[in-house]
Amino acid sequence: MSKLTLSVDSGVVLRAKRYAKRRGVSVSRLVESYLAAVADPPNDAGRDAPILRSLRGSLRKADTEAYRKHLAAKYR
C-alpha cells in the first residue's frame, strides 16, 4: 500500500472525519474508494440513473426546430 500526502481545508477534514466515523470507516478508506471510483468507473452503459429513466421518452413529440430557435435566440 502506498502513502499519499494531501493538502485539504481543515473544515473539510473535520467533516470527512465525522462522516467516516458515522459509517465506521477511515478517511483513508473513503479517499481510496473515491479515487478508485473516478480512476476506473464501472461500465454502466445499460443502466441509467432513476431520474433519467423517469424522463426517458418525455420529449418524443417535442419540436426540435423550435428548441433550436429558442437556444439561438437565448445565446445570441
N, C-alpha and C positions, 0 to 999 in steps of 0.2 A: 504494500500500500504506500502511495506517495503522500508527501506532506505538501500543503498548499497554504500560502500566506495571502490573505485578502485584506484590503482596506475597506471597511464598511462603517457607515454612520453609526454612532453609538446607540441612537434611538432604534435603529433597525435591528441591531444586535440584541438589544433588550427585548424587543417584540418577538424576534426569532427564537430566543431562548424560552420565552413564555409559551409560544406556540409549540415548540418541540417538547417542552415539559408536559403540556396538556395531552400530547399524543404519545408520550412515552418513548420518544426517540431523541437522539442527539442532534445538535445543529449540524454537525459534520454529516450525519446520515441524510438530513434534509437537503443540504447542499449537494451531496453526492447524487441523490435521487433526481434533483432538479437538473444538474449538469448531464446526467445520463439521458434524461428525457429530451433535452434540447439538442444534445450531440447525436442522438440516434433515435429520432421519433418513431413510434410504431407506424406501420403502414395501415392506415385506416381508410384506404381508398373506398371500401364498400360500406363504411359506417359513417353516417352523418350525425352531427350533434342533434339533440332533440329539437332545438329551436329551428334548425334547418329542415328537419323532417316535417315540422308543423307548417312551414312556409312553402314547401315544395308544391308546385302546381298552382300557386296563388296568382301568378302573373301570366297564365296561359293565354288569356284573352286581352292582354294589355296591348295598347297601341304603342309599339316601339318607336315609330316615327315621331309621334307626339312627345315621347320622352326625350328623344334626341334633340328635338327643337327646344324643349324646356331646358335641357342641360346647356345647349349652345347659348341660349339667352342668359342663363344664370351665370355662366363663367366667361362672359364676354368681357 
